[in-house]
Amino acid sequence: MVADGLLQRGTVTPLAGNPRAFGGPSGPIVLAVDIGGTKMEAGIVDGDGRILARERTITPATPDPEPVFDALSRVVSELLARSPVAPSVCGVGCGGPMEAAGSTVSPLNIHGWRRFPLRDRLTDLVGLDVFVDNDAKALALAEGWTGAARGSADYVALVVSTGIGGGVVLDGRLLDGAGGNAGHIGHVVVEPDGRPCACGGRGCLEAEVSGTAIAAVTGRPAAEADEGMRRRCGTFVGRAVASVANLLDLQLAVVAGSVALGYGNDFLRAAQSEIDLRCGLDFARTTRILRGGLGADGPLVGAAAVARHRAVVVAGSGVVEDGGR
């Protein structure tokens, strides 16, 4: 279980790969770090996406940035002290928004971090090159590497959990945007007269469907939502996915996170029904939404994928990518 009380489902057999998908031959051993509003986790991930060791802790709820980083430091240090192998690079998935290449981060669900210099602080802590990206973009890379989007060059990945984020892959490339914040599907408006959102808007997907929003609406933990709420959440996610599919000409959405996976088939059926209703253009009519293939391992595999994507030679391309823009 995760901090909001919803079960993570097990691994789904990934789809067959192709040369355009992220991944490739075995790569470096990565110190993978996932930072969210309810938990922080660190792991050692090998070049095939296997997690060799992991540690986690609760994210402190405080307006002071240092206790949050202190908690992260303890998790990372404890992991490195018992790691069976030494990592050569560090990849990080963190909630956004953030500035280019994760030089500073301002996660909406971590109130103590506003323009927090995460990359430099972690570099000083671990003595490795550190590459930071949005946690949902990290998941998009992971699902294309070893998960349910393996073999697809065009897809959107969503994390529906305490908050909501997304990552978009087009023509085999992860979209970054000017500041690295492309893919924030949680702030697509799905209910114009809906609830106020932490971003300052109203009726955003995150304000209606996140674990935080569900608890605020129902007065109970998100895990206790009834069938009607589960279907409502799926409908709104399908509405957001349809908008992205129509805009970007993609036919696959992969959804993960404790809300999406915990709500199961009620959620997925409602999401697919809404996509079918809203995607009327010929190129979008085949859009499908699938459950993520990595379960609870997705965030750490995603953080490792960030390091692979930014710091190593992409298989077959001969191009070295770095953390800059």
N, C-alpha and C positions, 0 to 999 in steps of 0.2 A: 504493500500500500504506500501511497505518498501522503504528503502533509495535509491535503484537503480531503483525505479519507476515501478516495476512489481507487479501485483496483486498476493496475496496469495489466493488459492482456499479454499473452505469450507471443513468441516470435512466429511470424507467418513465413512460409517458404518464399524467398525472393524470386522475382521474375528473372528470366534468362537475360544475360547481359549482352551488350554490343559495344564496339569500340568507341561510340560517342558518349557513353555513360561515364560519369565520374568514377574514378577508381584506377584499376590497373594492377600491375604486379606488386608484390609485397614492398612496402616502403618503410619509413623510419618507425622506431618505437616512440610513441607520443605520450606526453603528460597531458591528459585531457581534463579540462575544467569546465563544469557547467554551473552557472550562477542564476538562480531564480528567486522569486519573491518569497517562497516558502522553504526552499532547501538549496544547499550548495553541495556539490559532489565533485570529487576528483578521481581519476582512474588512470591506469596504465593500459594503453591500447596498442596492439601490435599492428604490423603492416597489412594484415588481412581483416582488420576490424574486430578482432577478438579482445575482450576486456580481460586483462590478466589479474588485476587487483583494483579495488575501489574503496573509497571512504566517503561518508556523507555527514552533514550536520544540518541543523535548522538555521535558516537565515535570521539573524537577530532583527527584531522590530524596534528600531531606534532611529532618531534623526541624526545621530552622531555617526559619521562615516567610519571611524576607526574601529569600533567593536565589530562592524560587519567584516572589515578586512582582516581583523585579528582572527575571527572565526574561520575565514577562508584560509588564512595562513596556517592555522593548526591542522586543518584537514589535509592540505597539500603536504605539509612537513611530515605528518604521520604516515601518509601514503608513501612518500619518497623513502622514509626510513625503513620501510618493510618491503619495498618493491623488489620483485625477483630480477628485474633488469633495469638498466639505467636509460631513461628517455633521452633523446637527442634534441627534441623540440617541444614546445608547449602550444597547444591549441585551446581556445576558450570560446564557449558560447555563453552569451550574456543577454539579458533583456535590454531593450533599447528604449528610447533612441540613443545614438552615440555619434561621436564625431569620427571623421575619416580614419579607417583602419583601427577603430577602437581606441584611439589615443586617449579619449575620455568617454565615460559612459554615464548615462542618466536614466537608469531603469525606472519606469513608472511605478513598479511594485517594490522598489527598494528606496524608501524615502530619504535615507541618509546619504545616498550617492547622487550628487548632482555635479556633473562635469568631473567625476572622480577619475584620476589618472591611472586606471586599472592596468593598462599594458606596462607602463614603466614600473609600477609597484610590484607587479608579478615578475617582471624581468629581474629586478633587484633581489627578489625572494629566491627564485629558482636558478638564476644564472644561465638561463637558456633564451634563445630567441622565442618571443611570445607573439602569437597571431590571434587577434580578437575579432569576432564577428557576432552579429545578432544570433540569439539561440535558435530562432526559427529558421533562419537561413542556414545555420549549421545543420539542423535536422534535414533540410532539403538536400544538402550535400550527402548526408548519411543515407537517406532513402534512395538516392541515386547510385550510391556506392555499393551498398549491400542489402538494401531494403526493397520495399514494394514498388519503387520507381526505377529499379535497375533495368536498363535496357531502353528507357525513355529519354529522349532529348528535350522534351517540352512538357513541363508540369508545374503545378503549384503545390507546396507542402504547407500544412497548417498545424500549429500547436494550439489546442484548445484546452487550457488548464486554468491555473490561477489568473492568468491573463491570456491574451490571444496574439499570436504572431504568425508570420508567414515568410516563405521564401519562394522565389520564382526562378525557374530554369527555362531558358529559351535557346533553341539551337545548341543545346549542350553547354550553355554558359550560365552561371549564376549571375542574376542581375544585382548590381550594387547600388546604383544611383549616386548622386553628387556627394553625399556624406556617408554612404554605406547603408542607408536605411530603406532601400527598396524592398517591397514586399509586405509592408505593414497592413495586412488585410484586416487586422483587428480594428482598424479605424476607417474601414469602408462603412458608410451609413446604410443600415438595413431597416431602420424604423425612424423615419424623419422626425416624429414627435415623441421619440423614445426617451430613455433615461439619460441624465447627464453623464458624460464620460470624463475620466481623469485627464484626458488630453485637452479638455476645454470644449469639446464638441458635444453633440447630443445624438443619441440613437446609433452610436457606433456598434459594430459587432461585439467588441469587448465589453461595452456597457450593458449588453443584453444577454450574453451567452457565457462569459467567463465564470469560473468558479466563484470569484468574488461577487459578481453581479447576481448569480443564482442565489447565493446565500442571502444577499441583501433583499432580494425580491420575496423569497420564500420564508425567511427567518429560520432556516435550517441549513445544515451543511449540504454542500452540493451533492454529495453522495446519496442523500435522502430524497432527491427530487422524484416526483411521481412521473407516470408515463406521459402526461400532458406536457409537463415542462421539458422532458427529454425530447419529445417530438418538436416542441417549439424551438428548442436550441438547434436541432438538426435542420429545421426549416430555415432559420436565419443563416446558418453556415452555408447551406445550399444556395441561398440568395446571393451571398457574397461571392461564392465560387463561380456562380453563373456570370456575375458581372466581370470577373477576371477572365473567364473563358471567352466571353464575347469580345472583350477588349484585346486580348493577347493571342487569340487563335491557338489555344491549347485544349487538350481533351482529357487530361488526367489531373485529379486532385488527390493527394495523399494526406490523411488526417491522423494526428496522434495527440497525445496529451491526456491527462487523467479524466477530463470531462468527456471527450470524444470516445476514448476507448472504454471508459467505465459505463457509458450510456448505451453502448452496444448497438444492436440491430434496430431498435426504435429510432435512435438518432440517425443512423446511416440511411434507413429507408426514407425518413422524412427529408433528409438532405438530398438524396437522389431524386425524389419526387419534385422538389423545388427546382433543382437543376433542369430536369426535363421540362418543367413548365416555363422556365425563363430563357432557356437556350433554344431559340427558334431558328437562328441562322444555320444554314446548311453545315458550315464547318464546325459548329459548336454542338450540334444535336447528339453527337456521340460522347459527349463529356461524361466521365464517370468519376465517382468518389470512392476511394478504397481506404480501408484501415491500414495504418502504417505497419511496416513489416518488422520493426525492431523492438516494439514494446518498451519496457523500462530501460533498455540499453540505448535507445535512440539518442538521448542528450549527450552521453559520453562519446558514442561513436561519431556523433555530429561534431563535437569539439575536436576530436581527432581529425575528422575530415577537413575542418577549417585549416589545420596545420598542413595537411597534405595539399590542399587546394592552393594555399598561399605560398608555401615554402618549398615545394619539391617539383621536380620535372613532371609535368602532366604526361601520362603514358602515351607515347607515340607522337607527341606534339613537338618535342624538342624545345619547348619554351619554359623558362623558369619564371614562376610567378612569385611576387613578393607581397608584403603587407601594405605597400603604398598604393596610392590611387593615381 
